[in-house]
Amino acid sequence: MKNKNIFSVKLCCLLCMVLIGLLCVSFQQNDNFKKSSLNLKFQNTRSNNLTLLKDGIFWNDYAETFVPKGMQQVDSIKFIKKISHQRVVKVINANRSVCGLGGNAIVKLNDGSTMCVRHQRTVANTKICAESFAFYLSRLLGMDNVPEVVISNISSPLWKGTDFINLGWREHDLVAMIRWLHHTSHKVFMPSVIRDAVISGKPVNSDVIYNTNTLKSNTSISELIQWGTMIIFDNLIKHCDRLKKYRIGVGNRLLNRVAHNTLMSSNGKIWLIDNESAFFHNDPQSYYTSLNRKMLRTLCIFEKFLVTNLIKLSKHPSAFHHVWKYAITFEPSLVTFEKNINFNLSAISFNNRLDETIEWINRCKLSSTLK
């Protein structure tokens, strides 16, 4: 009987050892399966990121489908022509959050439209000119994220019967009427990959897109694409206001702030508004000029249509004069500003920034081909 008990104990021990061995093998296989699944998931993420690009430096057609579309050019011009003939029926003081301070206003037109109105008290009126010029440049470049602008003389019959004296406006003043954007917010933040590029000094290129795990949604891809176009545009027009909250070098925490003079529609489209602080302030060494230049060097991935149009524009003897002629075709009132702005100096400055932008794009292209 004693021998049988000893045999039973040994048998139980042996069975336990076999069971433990089987469990270990099972856990090991499960762990390997998990690791394999994680690796496959990571590879799929990288593969998906790769399908966003073409030719090393361009977003492909698939990626650009995530960017919400604005008004087409033909509809944009029709809108401007229609607004140019609408009578102003009501003038309302603007405020800090709606259309801005400084003598600006909100107007209601007889067709029911609402417009923001930009006014400038100085004789030069460079801000009014800049608003209109920026819009026409954006359209010439194929962009659709700058709202339409109409220059209007407040002494014209279209303003008859309106009260604008309390705004500090004077007869025969020119104002810029800017399309009202519905269902928007001021919550436009710098994408994390651009923040990383600012901090590291290394641009967002195909390697970054290939390896990042931050482009997990259509929205994140859309915002990165739109920021890239905004950065090029702001450097080109010498905008000194949009990125002013990003005091680069003061502290990285400031890079988490909301971008100034931008709006986001409920569908995720980023609008570049208040382009008054552009073009005609002639300080090439200013902090904001340096900031725009530094921001330009944070990105080496571009929208193909934009690069194509930039290169086409650069082929003209003077790109600035070509844009100016294009703009006055639709907005003849711009001619009145020529005597009040430093026209030739502004032209030279613009042409230099265009050359600088294309030079950076070519550097990105060369870097991509050497990989």
BELPE-V714812 format. One record per residue. RES is the residue in three letters. D_CENTER is the distance of its C-alpha to the mean C-alpha in Angstrom with 2 decimals. Layout:
res=RES d_center=D_CENTER
res=RES d_center=D_CENTER
//
This chain:
res=MET d_center=88.05
res=LYS d_center=86.60
res=ASN d_center=85.59
res=LYS d_center=83.80
res=ASN d_center=81.72
res=ILE d_center=80.77
res=PHE d_center=79.78
res=SER d_center=77.63
res=VAL d_center=75.80
res=LYS d_center=75.12
res=LEU d_center=73.88
res=CYS d_center=71.49
res=CYS d_center=70.14
res=LEU d_center=69.67
res=LEU d_center=67.82
res=CYS d_center=65.54
res=MET d_center=64.75
res=VAL d_center=63.93
res=LEU d_center=61.69
res=ILE d_center=59.82
res=GLY d_center=59.36
res=LEU d_center=57.97
res=LEU d_center=55.53
res=CYS d_center=54.28
res=VAL d_center=53.74
res=SER d_center=51.89
res=PHE d_center=49.57
res=GLN d_center=48.93
res=GLN d_center=48.08
res=ASN d_center=45.80
res=ASP d_center=44.02
res=ASN d_center=43.65
res=PHE d_center=42.31
res=LYS d_center=39.67
res=LYS d_center=38.63
res=SER d_center=38.58
res=SER d_center=36.45
res=LEU d_center=33.95
res=ASN d_center=33.85
res=LEU d_center=33.42
res=LYS d_center=30.59
res=PHE d_center=28.82
res=GLN d_center=29.53
res=ASN d_center=28.16
res=THR d_center=24.87
res=ARG d_center=24.69
res=SER d_center=25.78
res=ASN d_center=23.13
res=ASN d_center=20.39
res=LEU d_center=22.04
res=THR d_center=21.86
res=LEU d_center=18.05
res=LEU d_center=18.44
res=LYS d_center=20.47
res=ASP d_center=22.00
res=GLY d_center=20.81
res=ILE d_center=17.41
res=PHE d_center=15.83
res=TRP d_center=14.52
res=ASN d_center=17.39
res=ASP d_center=17.91
res=TYR d_center=18.56
res=ALA d_center=15.26
res=GLU d_center=13.39
res=THR d_center=15.67
res=PHE d_center=13.82
res=VAL d_center=10.75
res=PRO d_center=12.09
res=LYS d_center=13.08
res=GLY d_center=13.13
res=MET d_center=16.19
res=GLN d_center=17.77
res=GLN d_center=18.61
res=VAL d_center=22.26
res=ASP d_center=21.72
res=SER d_center=19.36
res=ILE d_center=22.16
res=LYS d_center=24.74
res=PHE d_center=23.02
res=ILE d_center=23.07
res=LYS d_center=26.72
res=LYS d_center=27.66
res=ILE d_center=26.21
res=SER d_center=27.90
res=HIS d_center=31.22
res=GLN d_center=30.85
res=ARG d_center=33.02
res=VAL d_center=31.75
res=VAL d_center=33.86
res=LYS d_center=32.53
res=VAL d_center=30.79
res=ILE d_center=29.59
res=ASN d_center=28.65
res=ALA d_center=25.03
res=ASN d_center=24.38
res=ARG d_center=22.03
res=SER d_center=20.12
res=VAL d_center=20.36
res=CYS d_center=19.56
res=GLY d_center=20.43
res=LEU d_center=23.70
res=GLY d_center=25.52
res=GLY d_center=27.34
res=ASN d_center=24.57
res=ALA d_center=25.61
res=ILE d_center=25.03
res=VAL d_center=27.11
res=LYS d_center=28.63
res=LEU d_center=29.64
res=ASN d_center=32.75
res=ASP d_center=31.02
res=GLY d_center=29.52
res=SER d_center=25.98
res=THR d_center=24.24
res=MET d_center=22.27
res=CYS d_center=20.89
res=VAL d_center=22.83
res=ARG d_center=21.92
res=HIS d_center=25.15
res=GLN d_center=26.04
res=ARG d_center=29.59
res=THR d_center=29.85
res=VAL d_center=31.51
res=ALA d_center=28.81
res=ASN d_center=26.15
res=THR d_center=23.44
res=LYS d_center=20.85
res=ILE d_center=21.82
res=CYS d_center=21.67
res=ALA d_center=18.23
res=GLU d_center=16.79
res=SER d_center=18.48
res=PHE d_center=17.95
res=ALA d_center=14.15
res=PHE d_center=14.30
res=TYR d_center=16.79
res=LEU d_center=15.10
res=SER d_center=12.02
res=ARG d_center=14.76
res=LEU d_center=16.71
res=LEU d_center=14.00
res=GLY d_center=13.84
res=MET d_center=10.49
res=ASP d_center=11.00
res=ASN d_center=8.26
res=VAL d_center=10.07
res=PRO d_center=13.28
res=GLU d_center=16.61
res=VAL d_center=18.69
res=VAL d_center=22.50
res=ILE d_center=24.63
res=SER d_center=27.88
res=ASN d_center=31.15
res=ILE d_center=32.40
res=SER d_center=35.96
res=SER d_center=35.57
res=PRO d_center=37.51
res=LEU d_center=34.33
res=TRP d_center=34.34
res=LYS d_center=38.10
res=GLY d_center=39.34
res=THR d_center=36.22
res=ASP d_center=36.56
res=PHE d_center=34.09
res=ILE d_center=36.61
res=ASN d_center=35.81
res=LEU d_center=32.23
res=GLY d_center=33.69
res=TRP d_center=32.83
res=ARG d_center=35.40
res=GLU d_center=36.69
res=HIS d_center=35.01
res=ASP d_center=31.77
res=LEU d_center=28.67
res=VAL d_center=25.73
res=ALA d_center=22.28
res=MET d_center=22.10
res=ILE d_center=18.61
res=ARG d_center=18.20
res=TRP d_center=18.49
res=LEU d_center=16.04
res=HIS d_center=18.17
res=HIS d_center=17.87
res=THR d_center=14.81
res=SER d_center=14.50
res=HIS d_center=13.02
res=LYS d_center=12.60
res=VAL d_center=9.07
res=PHE d_center=10.14
res=MET d_center=9.36
res=PRO d_center=10.46
res=SER d_center=14.07
res=VAL d_center=14.14
res=ILE d_center=11.87
res=ARG d_center=14.17
res=ASP d_center=17.06
res=ALA d_center=16.05
res=VAL d_center=15.90
res=ILE d_center=19.28
res=SER d_center=20.93
res=GLY d_center=19.84
res=LYS d_center=19.53
res=PRO d_center=16.45
res=VAL d_center=15.09
res=ASN d_center=17.26
res=SER d_center=19.28
res=ASP d_center=21.66
res=VAL d_center=19.16
res=ILE d_center=17.88
res=TYR d_center=21.61
res=ASN d_center=22.75
res=THR d_center=20.18
res=ASN d_center=21.18
res=THR d_center=17.94
res=LEU d_center=16.55
res=LYS d_center=19.17
res=SER d_center=17.53
res=ASN d_center=15.63
res=THR d_center=13.22
res=SER d_center=12.59
res=ILE d_center=12.10
res=SER d_center=9.72
res=GLU d_center=7.41
res=LEU d_center=7.93
res=ILE d_center=7.38
res=GLN d_center=4.01
res=TRP d_center=3.34
res=GLY d_center=5.90
res=THR d_center=5.19
res=MET d_center=3.33
res=ILE d_center=6.36
res=ILE d_center=8.60
res=PHE d_center=8.26
res=ASP d_center=8.97
res=ASN d_center=11.70
res=LEU d_center=13.06
res=ILE d_center=13.53
res=LYS d_center=14.58
res=HIS d_center=12.71
res=CYS d_center=14.88
res=ASP d_center=13.78
res=ARG d_center=10.22
res=LEU d_center=11.00
res=LYS d_center=14.69
res=LYS d_center=15.36
res=TYR d_center=14.85
res=ARG d_center=18.25
res=ILE d_center=18.17
res=GLY d_center=21.82
res=VAL d_center=23.04
res=GLY d_center=22.43
res=ASN d_center=20.22
res=ARG d_center=20.42
res=LEU d_center=18.18
res=LEU d_center=15.21
res=ASN d_center=15.63
res=ARG d_center=14.92
res=VAL d_center=12.53
res=ALA d_center=9.72
res=HIS d_center=11.37
res=ASN d_center=10.81
res=THR d_center=8.30
res=LEU d_center=9.88
res=MET d_center=9.99
res=SER d_center=12.59
res=SER d_center=15.44
res=ASN d_center=14.51
res=GLY d_center=11.20
res=LYS d_center=8.95
res=ILE d_center=6.04
res=TRP d_center=7.29
res=LEU d_center=7.01
res=ILE d_center=10.66
res=ASP d_center=13.48
res=ASN d_center=13.05
res=GLU d_center=16.70
res=SER d_center=16.55
res=ALA d_center=15.84
res=PHE d_center=18.04
res=PHE d_center=21.45
res=HIS d_center=21.90
res=ASN d_center=23.77
res=ASP d_center=23.78
res=PRO d_center=22.67
res=GLN d_center=23.68
res=SER d_center=21.82
res=TYR d_center=20.21
res=TYR d_center=16.73
res=THR d_center=17.20
res=SER d_center=18.22
res=LEU d_center=15.34
res=ASN d_center=12.78
res=ARG d_center=15.21
res=LYS d_center=15.50
res=MET d_center=11.84
res=LEU d_center=11.96
res=ARG d_center=14.84
res=THR d_center=13.33
res=LEU d_center=12.22
res=CYS d_center=14.71
res=ILE d_center=13.29
res=PHE d_center=11.66
res=GLU d_center=11.53
res=LYS d_center=15.08
res=PHE d_center=14.90
res=LEU d_center=12.53
res=VAL d_center=14.93
res=THR d_center=17.86
res=ASN d_center=16.99
res=LEU d_center=16.35
res=ILE d_center=19.74
res=LYS d_center=21.36
res=LEU d_center=20.34
res=SER d_center=21.75
res=LYS d_center=25.07
res=HIS d_center=25.94
res=PRO d_center=28.29
res=SER d_center=25.87
res=ALA d_center=22.31
res=PHE d_center=21.92
res=HIS d_center=25.09
res=HIS d_center=24.10
res=VAL d_center=20.92
res=TRP d_center=23.16
res=LYS d_center=25.79
res=TYR d_center=23.40
res=ALA d_center=22.14
res=ILE d_center=25.71
res=THR d_center=26.78
res=PHE d_center=24.99
res=GLU d_center=25.12
res=PRO d_center=28.49
res=SER d_center=28.26
res=LEU d_center=26.03
res=VAL d_center=29.26
res=THR d_center=30.59
res=PHE d_center=28.08
res=GLU d_center=29.19
res=LYS d_center=32.12
res=ASN d_center=30.23
res=ILE d_center=27.47
res=ASN d_center=28.11
res=PHE d_center=27.33
res=ASN d_center=28.50
res=LEU d_center=27.03
res=SER d_center=23.59
res=ALA d_center=24.01
res=ILE d_center=25.06
res=SER d_center=22.22
res=PHE d_center=19.58
res=ASN d_center=21.50
res=ASN d_center=21.72
res=ARG d_center=17.99
res=LEU d_center=17.60
res=ASP d_center=20.46
res=GLU d_center=19.02
res=THR d_center=15.78
res=ILE d_center=18.04
res=GLU d_center=20.41
res=TRP d_center=17.94
res=ILE d_center=17.10
res=ASN d_center=20.89
res=ARG d_center=21.54
res=CYS d_center=19.36
res=LYS d_center=21.29
res=LEU d_center=24.56
res=SER d_center=23.95
res=SER d_center=23.24
res=THR d_center=26.47
res=LEU d_center=28.54
res=LYS d_center=28.00
//
